[in-house]
């Protein structure tokens, strides 16, 4: 169990720290006083005060963190602004988050998700620069009899060029693109001799295992791949190429995640793959056994997920605050306190529902529910 917990704690603490530091950086840039910088919730384990008066601390519940601003409050109305002006002197008013211009508040809030995307970008850039990236063309070595691939017209020695419009740059892309597809049919573009052919394949959903041995519902088409001409093309990239491919990976993961979430909402994707902290902890431990490279790669994907989820327009998340600022920009004033409190209740309900659902999936994954 400790083999799972320790990697999970390291991963979560780094990703959460980077997220919160994004908020902290922009707050300090615009002169907002920060009273607390916390990794985790609940009772403090240990901490210290810096020279600006910020309390840096680590708390017992490591499932997130927060940055607390001077005079901070969850809801804010026009009436609150008048009270704040009366309550604080002129020097203190300059340190208040809620009295900052709208664009500065928006950047401070957006700073958290932005930091997560930048962390992922840095990780992918470092991997492609120092470890390299695979560019081995994917050739079909075998098409299983009566499989969806055979029915769809795929043949041995076909070179896979695209899947669902996504360019297949590496043999490793094939499984990823098939797994992330949500439509009834998967579009394959293959090169056969000198011709490029478009084919539609209807995958089967089967209960299988991933590379870590976890049971998953997997979309399969029934093909086995090999390297084209049996040559592996794994190269270390220069800075320009590395940053391009790193940015492309962050973009692809973000867009694919949004598409998959949309498909789950409309019942077209498998919701059993949606996991919470228990599943992340389990997978973190399993991935850590494969070495540092696999572990930091997972950290990049978790960082993207955290940044993306926090941008959802749900009150209590960063995206919820940005939604309020959009209303404020349009209306010319903040929403009333009563309206904001109503939104926060809805946000709390949605987050609790998601937490219960993912926890149920986690427990089912552990075999506690059938």
Rosetta blueprint (number, residue, H / E / L):
1 X L
2 X H
3 X H
4 X H
5 X H
6 X H
7 X H
8 X H
9 X H
10 X H
11 X H
12 X H
13 X H
14 X H
15 X H
16 X H
17 X H
18 X H
19 X H
20 X H
21 X H
22 X H
23 X H
24 X H
25 X H
26 X H
27 X H
28 X H
29 X H
30 X L
31 X L
32 X L
33 X L
34 X E
35 X E
36 X E
37 X E
38 X E
39 X E
40 X E
41 X E
42 X E
43 X E
44 X E
45 X E
46 X E
47 X E
48 X E
49 X E
50 X L
51 X L
52 X L
53 X L
54 X L
55 X E
56 X E
57 X E
58 X E
59 X E
60 X E
61 X E
62 X E
63 X E
64 X E
65 X E
66 X E
67 X E
68 X E
69 X E
70 X L
71 X L
72 X L
73 X L
74 X L
75 X L
76 X L
77 X L
78 X H
79 X H
80 X H
81 X H
82 X H
83 X H
84 X H
85 X H
86 X H
87 X H
88 X L
89 X L
90 X H
91 X H
92 X H
93 X H
94 X L
95 X L
96 X L
97 X H
98 X H
99 X H
100 X L
101 X L
102 X H
103 X H
104 X H
105 X H
106 X H
107 X H
108 X H
109 X H
110 X H
111 X H
112 X H
113 X H
114 X H
115 X H
116 X H
117 X H
118 X H
119 X H
120 X H
121 X H
122 X H
123 X H
124 X H
125 X H
126 X H
127 X H
128 X H
129 X H
130 X H
131 X H
132 X L
133 X E
134 X E
135 X L
136 X L
137 X L
138 X E
139 X E
140 X E
141 X E
142 X E
143 X E
144 X L
145 X L
146 X L
147 X L
148 X H
149 X H
150 X H
151 X H
152 X H
153 X L
154 X L
155 X L
156 X L
157 X L
158 X L
159 X E
160 X E
161 X E
162 X E
163 X E
164 X L
165 X L
166 X E
167 X E
168 X L
169 X L
170 X L
171 X H
172 X H
173 X H
174 X H
175 X H
176 X H
177 X H
178 X H
179 X H
180 X H
181 X L
182 X L
183 X L
184 X L
185 X L
186 X E
187 X E
188 X E
189 X E
190 X E
191 X E
192 X E
193 X L
194 X L
195 X E
196 X E
197 X E
198 X E
199 X E
200 X E
201 X E
202 X L
203 X L
204 X E
205 X E
206 X E
207 X E
208 X E
209 X E
210 X L
211 X L
212 X L
213 X L
214 X L
215 X E
216 X E
217 X E
218 X E
219 X E
220 X E
221 X L
222 X L
223 X E
224 X E
225 X E
226 X E
227 X E
228 X H
229 X H
230 X H
231 X L
232 X L
233 X L
234 X E
235 X E
236 X L
237 X L
238 X L
239 X H
240 X H
241 X H
242 X H
243 X H
244 X H
245 X H
246 X H
247 X H
248 X H
249 X H
250 X H
251 X H
252 X H
253 X H
254 X H
255 X H
256 X H
257 X H
258 X H
259 X H
260 X H
261 X H
262 X H
263 X H
264 X H
265 X H
266 X L
267 X L
268 X L
269 X L
270 X L
271 X H
272 X H
273 X H
274 X L
275 X L
276 X L
277 X H
278 X H
279 X H
280 X H
281 X H
282 X H
283 X H
284 X H
285 X H
286 X H
287 X H
288 X H
289 X L
290 X L
291 X L
292 X H
293 X H
294 X H
295 X H
296 X H
297 X H
298 X H
299 X H
300 X H
301 X H
302 X H
303 X H
304 X H
305 X H
306 X H
307 X H
308 X H
309 X H
310 X L
311 X L
312 X L
313 X L
314 X L
315 X L
316 X L
317 X L
318 X H
319 X H
320 X H
321 X H
322 X H
323 X H
324 X H
325 X H
326 X H
327 X H
328 X H
329 X H
330 X H
331 X H
332 X L
333 X L
334 X L
335 X L
336 X L
337 X H
338 X H
339 X H
340 X H
341 X H
342 X H
343 X H
344 X H
345 X H
346 X H
347 X H
348 X H
349 X H
350 X H
351 X H
352 X H
353 X H
354 X H
355 X H
356 X H
357 X H
358 X H
359 X H
360 X H
361 X H
362 X H
363 X H
364 X H
365 X H
366 X L
367 X L
368 X L
369 X L
370 X L
